[in-house]
Amino acid sequence: MKRMVAGPNSGRALDAAALDAHAWLGLMISAALYLICLSGALAVFNQEFERWEQPAVEEDTRVRPELAAQGLEHFVERYGRDTGHFHVVFPTSGIPRLVVENDDIAHFVRDDATLGAVESAPWTRMLIDLHYYLHLPKNVGMILVSVCGALLVALIVSGVLAHPRIVRDAFRFRRGGNGTQANIDLHNRLSVWGLPFHLTIAVTGAYYGLVGLLVSLAAHAFFDGDTQAVTAPVFAPEPSGYGVEGAELPDIARAVDHVLREDPEGRPIFLTIHDPGTVDEFVEIYVQQPGRLIYSENYRFSPDGELIGRGGYRDGAGGKQFVYSLYRIHFGDFAGVGTKVLYFILGMMLAVVSATGVSIWLGKRKRRTMMDALWPAFVWGTPIALATSAIATLAGGAGIAGWVFWLVLLVTTSLGARLDAGLVRQRYPLLLGGCLITLVVLYVAHNGSAALHVASWPVTASLLCFAFALLWPLSYNRLRRPQGRAGDSLARR
């Protein structure tokens, strides 16, 4: 019987297959990082996008305790009390609209305390879910996104250590060749300019998903599974025993009035009724503090409106304040619109860094493969898919934004595999510009005069500016091209 001996060709084939698998795995991780970075940069303006999706809603910046209480009463009359929480979102929350909601549905409240339209921002919700979970099941998606944040930390630190001249060459930019050198310089320059921001975003992003896992592990290791015992030093334990089974709605007007008098400089953002109609019922009001990074100071009340106590975040230990500040640090939700614009620019820089990093790696490979066209198609296909999903939402597909996003991304990326990478980089930006123009036209047609409301024009104007910036090279080349037969002759030469 002859023995089968593996020859050198089979060994080389196995090595090649392993290298291909390694390359594809790296590309998929890079794609996830790019999706997280790009969606995060856009999600900085989530409040502006929510207003833009429903521009006709009444707006008012005043906090009126009686109006909030009456709006909640009308909401409970319609939907009952079968919920774990009621929420009242105040007009000072960043969106100047009063909202009442339970765990399933939310309504705007009109000036006469009647219920207005159902709050609905499906495209904004799709964008936020993409950034938080990559549209995966929440527990899995949050952990995956946080692992990507940890990988980003490692990439940033190792990138700085691997390039000792990176700071000295901070303003060096070379062009020419096959574009790889320009990509290297762009990658390194943006990495240096945004280094503190990028590291902050990566660390805080890793924290949000992994902290739940770490708390669970610590609870089972040291506190017999009691997670509240782990978090109590930072997050104040919930009070109990203040409610009455089956009681009426809490006196939220009295509670809100108390906060406005005791903390006149604070900005109430929302109110939560925990466990309504049970013995554990209590009211919690979240109040942002001027000049502070903490998310809020929390005031807790019994159902009859008596103050139980505060969360202690405003005057607590430094570590407690730091942890409670991470959300606003990560999303740039402080110091007004200027900070949001800065976060958007720095976030887009991080998205460019993640995209050019892969482009550099592909440019240095000796072997040309499908990846060379797939990657630029994916990079440009992502904003195209986001714009197309917004168009689908306007067309009446409120529940299909996520499906449209992934379908368009799959089509544009797959199409890119059949095209030259240079052609993708030339045509896809024009396609994106056309999608943005289409989106604005449909938006104006759909919303009519409300499209000119102050809630809409900042986003609409920004979309038009981006569209014209993308389409300008096309019109510029046409203007420069000589006309007539002489021009044709020159073009042929």
PEPE-V117786 format. One record per helix or strand of 2 or more residues. SS is the DSSP state (h for helix, s for strand). FROM is the first residue (numbers start at 1). TO is the last residue. If there is no record, write none. Layout:
SS/FROM/TO, SS/FROM/TO
This chain:
h/8/43, h/46/53, h/65/79, s/85/89, s/99/101, s/106/109, s/115/118, h/122/133, h/138/162, h/180/193, h/195/222, h/227/231, h/252/262, s/267/274, s/282/288, s/297/301, s/307/310, h/318/323, h/326/331, h/336/364, h/371/394, h/401/416, h/421/452, h/454/480, h/484/492
